Amino acid sequence: MNSKGNTEEQEISSDKIKVFLREKNFDIVANAELVVAYDIKKTHIEGTTNEYSNKVVLKDTLTLQKSEILLSFLKNDASYDWTEEGPFTDFNPARQFLVRNESQRIILLIDANADKMGFINLEGQKVVKLSTDFSRLLSTL
């Protein structure tokens, strides 16, 4: 999905997000080939009262254009609010994106109400606060 021929692409800084994610995970985002969007629905657990589980429902495989926009935001330090550091205890995701490169994947969980994103892989989850522009973009995908 890398648009190497695009001369209008502006230079972005990725230093903070690269350190936050670590090199291996950042490389998954930088070399992504596929992005799939899911909704997370609260589903009542049968036979219980007020107990729910999260059900992941396929929403869409993003087009190349939408994927490139999302990935450019993901790689840009300006997409995140670095002034607030976790741990964040009020993280309740309602959206999920699966980002895959040729051989690996990373899952993004989006809590739109709190403007936070969790990056999940086999090493665990890291949560970061999002910029207003990035939150707006995510609500349109």
HUWOMO-V865282 format. One record per pair of residues at least 12 apart in sequence whose ideal C-beta (glycine too) atoms are under 7 Angstrom apart, sorted by the first residue. I is the first residue (numbers start at 0). J is the second residue. Records with the same first field share a line. If there is no record, write none. Layout:
I=J, J
This chain:
0=31, 32, 63, 66, 67, 70
2=67
11=74, 75
12=76
13=74, 75, 76
14=76
15=76, 81
16=74, 76, 79
19=125, 127
20=118
24=105, 118, 120
27=98, 100, 103, 104, 105
28=70, 73, 74, 98, 105
29=74
30=100
31=70, 98, 99, 100
32=99, 100, 101
33=99
34=61, 66, 69, 96, 98
35=60, 96, 97
36=58, 59, 61, 96, 140
37=55, 56, 57, 58, 95
38=56, 58, 93, 94
39=53, 55, 92, 93, 94, 95
40=54, 56
41=53
42=54
55=95
61=140
65=140
68=136
69=140
72=133, 136
77=130
78=129, 130, 133
79=127, 128, 129, 130
80=128, 129, 130
83=128
85=126
87=115, 126
89=113
90=110, 113, 115, 117, 126
91=110, 112
92=108, 109, 110, 117
93=109, 110, 111
94=109, 111, 137
95=107, 108
105=118, 120
106=119
109=137
111=134, 137, 138
114=128, 129, 134
115=127, 128, 129
116=129
